[in-house]
Amino acid sequence: MNEVLKAIHERRSIRSYEARQVSEAELDAVLDAGRWAPSAMNRQPVKIIAVTNKEYRDTVSRLNAAVMGSSNDPFYGAPCIIIVLCQRSAATGREDATLALSNMMLAAHSIGLGSCWINREKEIFDSQEGKDLLAKWGLDDSWMGVGALALGYIKGEVPASKGRRDDVILKVR
C-alpha cells in the first residue's frame, strides 16, 4: 500500500491533545496542504485561519460550545484551531473548503499530529460576535464558516478503527 493510501486508512479523529503548541514548521506543512486542495475551476474561494493565540482559541471554543448549548471545549483541549471559511458567493465554496479540511487532516496524520473535524463554524461566524471576530482578523462578512480542525500532539492512545460499511460502494458497469 502506498503512503497516501496508508495515511487514509490509518488517520483517526483525535479527541485528546497535549497542551504544547505545534511547531511552526508542522503547522505550516498542514496549512500548505489545505492551500493545495483542489477547488472547482481552481477558483480557490477558501480562507484558512490558524488560531494559536490562546485568547482567540478560547473565544472560538466558547462560541462553538454555545451553538450546542454547552460549556465543554468542543476542540478537546487542542492548542491550535484551524478554521476554514469560503466566499459566500462561491457556488462550490463549501465543497472546496471541505477538500481543504480533508487535505489538512491527512497532512496532520502524515507528520504525527492529531486532528479532529469540528462543525458549527457557519453558526459561529454568522453571529454578531463571530462577525466581530472576523473583522478583528481583517475579514468581512463575505466569508462564511464551513468547518474547523482541532490540531495538536496526540495525548494517549490513537483510537482503533471502527471499520467501514461494506454497502458504501456501488459499482455500475
TAKA-V798259 format. One record per backbone hydrogen bond with DSSP energy under -1.0 kcal/mol. NH is the residue of the N-H (numbers start at 1). CO is the residue of the C=O. Records with the same first field share a line. If there is no record, write none. Layout:
NH->CO + CO
//
This chain:
6->2
7->3
8->4
9->5
10->6
11->7
14->115
18->153
27->23
28->24
29->25
30->26
31->27
32->28
33->29
34->30
35->31
36->32
37->34
42->39
43->40
47->85
49->83
51->81
57->53
58->54
59->55
60->56
61->57
62->58
63->59
64->60
65->61
66->62
67->63
68->64
70->65
76->73
78->75
80->151
81->51
82->149
83->49
84->147
85->47
86->144
87->45
88->142
90->87
93->90
96->92
97->93
98->94
99->95
100->96
101->97
102->98
103->99
104->100
105->101
106->102
107->103
108->104
109->105
110->106
111->107
112->109
113->108
114->152
116->150
118->148
124->120
125->121
131->127
132->128
133->129
134->130
135->131
136->132
137->133
138->135
139->134
143->140
144->86
146->84
147->84
148->118
149->82
150->116
151->80
152->114
155->16
//
